[in-house]
Amino acid sequence: MTPQNRLIDRAVVHQTRQSFGHAFALQRGTVEIYGEPRFGRSDHNTFETAESFNINNDVFIGLRDIIACHLNAARRHFDNVASLFAFGRRHEQAAGEVDRRAQKPSSLGFRPGNDLFAIRHHGKRQSSKVRLPLRCAVTIPRYRQREVYVVPLQVSFFALLGRLDPRSGPTAQPPMEGRYGHPMKTFDYIIVGAGSAGCVLANRLSADPAIQVLLLEAGGRDKSLMIRMPAGIPALLGKPNRHNWYYDTEGQMHLDNRRLYWPRGRGWGGSSSINAMIYIRGHGRDYDRWRQMGLEGWSFADVLPYFRRAESNENGSDQFHGDCGPLHVSNGRSSNPLFRAFIQAGVEAGHPPTSDFNGGTQEGFGPYQLTIRNGRRWSAANAYLHPAIDRPNLTIESLAHATRILFEGARAIGVEYVRKKQAVKVRASREVILSGGAVNTPQLLMLSGIGDANILKRFDIFMQTDLKGVGKNLQDHLDCSIQYECCQPITLYSQASPLAAARTGLQYLLFGTGLATGQGLEAGAFLKSRPDIETPDLQLHFIAALMFDHTRKKADRHGFMAHVCHLRPQSRGYVSLKSADPLVAPLIQPNYFEVEEDRRALREGVKLTREVFAQSALDPYRGPELMPGAHVQKDEQIDAFVRRTAESIYHPVGTARMGVDGDAVVDAQLRVHGVDGLRVVDASVMPDLVSGNTNAPTIMIAEKAADMILGRPPPAPEHVAIVEDFRGSAGV
């Protein structure tokens, strides 16, 4: 039996009215916070229950760290601790190990590294004072032939500390010890999250050997073949696995109350290790719009040098692209005729062709460029983290789930995290940097007391800073799929049989060649849903296969499809808490289709995509329309189809947005408002969505943030002409 399963049935840590006036009753599955004792009695059964909330066995691991953390906090904030009562029932299956670890009568075994400690009592009931390593005298009641044995607490008590009234108990500030009361390790910078932004920062900040950097990541290393192999996407998205947070939204009122699946990367590289590897920056006007919001230094001319710095483009360097960066960008290698036919069909439908979606003309049909190098996914971890892992000044803690930010007054000074079922605290002498993404970053901020005061109060979290914008402004790209059966057996359905898949996988393993070096998505388009808008607001992803429910449902025939998504939604959602337990997934409410304009744009996107598929270039391949089906023609029928089938295309942003108004979470330097020593560097800082995939923009943000953090001057703005400049629109 593992130590974490040796749970006492009930334990109470009690402080008298003279000290804290609170008591905690910890049970398997539930924590109850009791109020003031009645009639001056010390029996916990006489306490009035003030509140209860649920925890799970992963959180409730025991009481050792409770005692260490609580008494140390008490020693810092109060002159004395009147009493500590702990009692429990012997667990028969664990009795043998408890007896071996029990100390002599009247002594308390508390040794760093122990999985449990025990108090064994003999004789009649009496009280004896013992001294903990924290040098706090504690009164322990004795019970005849009774043992109290507990195992280390991982998570729950640090949350309880923040729930006490600061006038009568410990504040939300933790003791300044790391594991088992040892001094905290100190780094210059602590980065939370080894996703796209975190990998960039880890590399750029640790390039100076004098700077000590700690990178925390809740997931593990990116060792999986499914990550390395571009064709491994279905294995990463289609079923729960350790590389995917596997989130779900709340029910969507305007999508038939469906809960939508939100895959998010977990592990080195974050979502860049499970995404479709499409390299898109968005439109230049997106960043000019940020500048118009008052965010100096974020116009397209300002950010273009960072895009070019990050990029190593297969086609070489020009005014839009770089060729010396760590992020390799390549052309598609597929010889499948469907990709060329799709682009030609778009031209036949009256849309312009474009050879470079990241160049001077985004609008039109053309090939996608991909973050693939020599047949291998080139994630942010490959580009930035792996080249830096041997640096002695870079420490990477994998499987380390950050649980809260530590503060001294209004300054962030460290992070608390759980690793290998132990709570650990680390200090940052310069800054704490959050790079957990649009879902995890606002969750960690709120768990740490930074957020809307009303939400924090609801979960009894001590308020560090009242920032109502935390978790708000959630935006995402919603899409639906137009699908056709293919008349020729040339799609990826040819890999559906186990034998064919095994043959392709073996070819990849042995030679690094074959179909597994691609991802089946090498062509697309950017279109306008109406002619009076300046820049495209629709994006198409053409796939030489049929996909259902994020690959969780298998296709049964040859076919092809196009995802059509609305690029600039007006609907806004939010991320909030479901629980004060850091191991519980947050609440995700995107509020898709809340605004009529979003519904109109996607309706028009369905119509435009059908027009493209009806062109002669696809005649040799096009079979019957499978989705939405030829019978779906009227607007109300299309709307019903979209409500029934629309899904996220995995581009959430905006939940810790930068801005100059009162609801913004960070400023233009990505510093959290009202807090010193804390920045957010990930997609959550985007004030609104870019017109395209979000991985390349996130890497750009991190490249720019690295200069900000290190105090380096930004490169000179690079003004380049885009096609909209010649259509009479005013530049910025």
Summary of the structure (lengths in Angstrom):
residues: 732
radius of gyration: 28.4
end to end distance: 66.0
largest distance: 95.0
contacts: 2618
relative contact order: 0.13
helix: 27%
strand: 25%
